[in-house]
Amino acid sequence: MKKYVCDVCGWVYDPAVGVPEAGIPAGTPFEDLPDDFECPLCSVGKDEFSPVEE
């Protein structure tokens, strides 16, 4: 599963970790995040994230 980085603040969504404090369990692919998902640091939406090239 691919990681995604917030284009605004640089926070990285890692599907292996999820966002437990937001109720998103580990193993949740970015594509399966709710449409209203927001960056936990700067509150921008999913459209402001880009895939991390590894």
MORA-V28594 format. One record per backbone hydrogen bond with DSSP energy under -1.0 kcal/mol. NH is the residue of the N-H (numbers start at 0). CO is the residue of the C=O. Records with the same first field share a line. If there is no record, write none. Layout:
# MORA-V28594
NH=CO / CO
This chain:
# MORA-V28594
3=12
4=49
5=10
6=47
9=5
12=3
16=13
17=13
18=23
21=18
22=19
23=18
26=14
27=24
31=28
32=29
36=33
38=43
42=38
47=44
48=45
49=4
51=2
